[in-house]
Amino acid sequence: MPSWFTFVTVEARTVVLAAGVTARQHGRTEVGAQDIALALLAQRDGTAADVWRRLRVDQGRLIRRLRPPDGPERSAAPAVRFDPTGRVLWDRANRIALLGGGDRLATRHLLLALLDGGPTTVVVAFAEAGITSRTARLVLARVPEIERLPKRPSVASRWRWRWTRWRLRWTALRLRWTTGWTVWRRVTRGRPVAAIAMLTPAAALFAGLLVSWTH
């Protein structure tokens, strides 16, 4: 696990370990997105579990639909490595937690990362049960964060977490500017009239702000 695993809540750690057990039970040595989905559905505590209750989700039915056929059990110990789908989900949950401004990675971030994963089997099954990225976000907006960290991270760890957040936000902002500049050049290339028409409202707004500041 990465060095910032200290910022993962007790409930989210339980989900990852339960997903590892599920993977082992089905003869696999790596944790995938489907294993994490099954572990989230089996949770009785945490923010994600609150979503199931508020949306009145039939967790048992979804678990039966998503559970793969049993395979030869490799070991009693849970799998601790991610397969490509699990790694993508974990990284996406990390970005959601960091860009959301929080100080921990909780089950809500795992759920949102799962639902933002595109038209996979898991996402389709959740959508048919009434759970989409939009409905989950609407519910989570009304649910306070109730999950806890196992211990308070050190000052150095907290600074690393903040630095990673600032770096992600700067990267996202730079991407928006780059994309906007590319679109601007494409639209106005060889079209001076279009360029003037697009700049006029911005110039008028800037002039109005400048006048208000000087008076």
Secondary structure, DSSP 8 states (H G I E B T S, - for coil): --GGGGGB-HHHHHHHHHHHHHHHHTT-SEE-HHHHHHHHHH--SSHHHHHHHHHT--HHHHHHHH---------SS---EE-HHHHHHHHHHHHHHHHTT-SSB-HHHHHHHHHTS-S-HHHHHHHHTT--HHHHHHHHTTS------SS---HHHHHHHHHHHHHHHHHHHHHHHHHHHHHHHHHHTT-HHHHHHHHHHHHHHHHHHHHHHH-
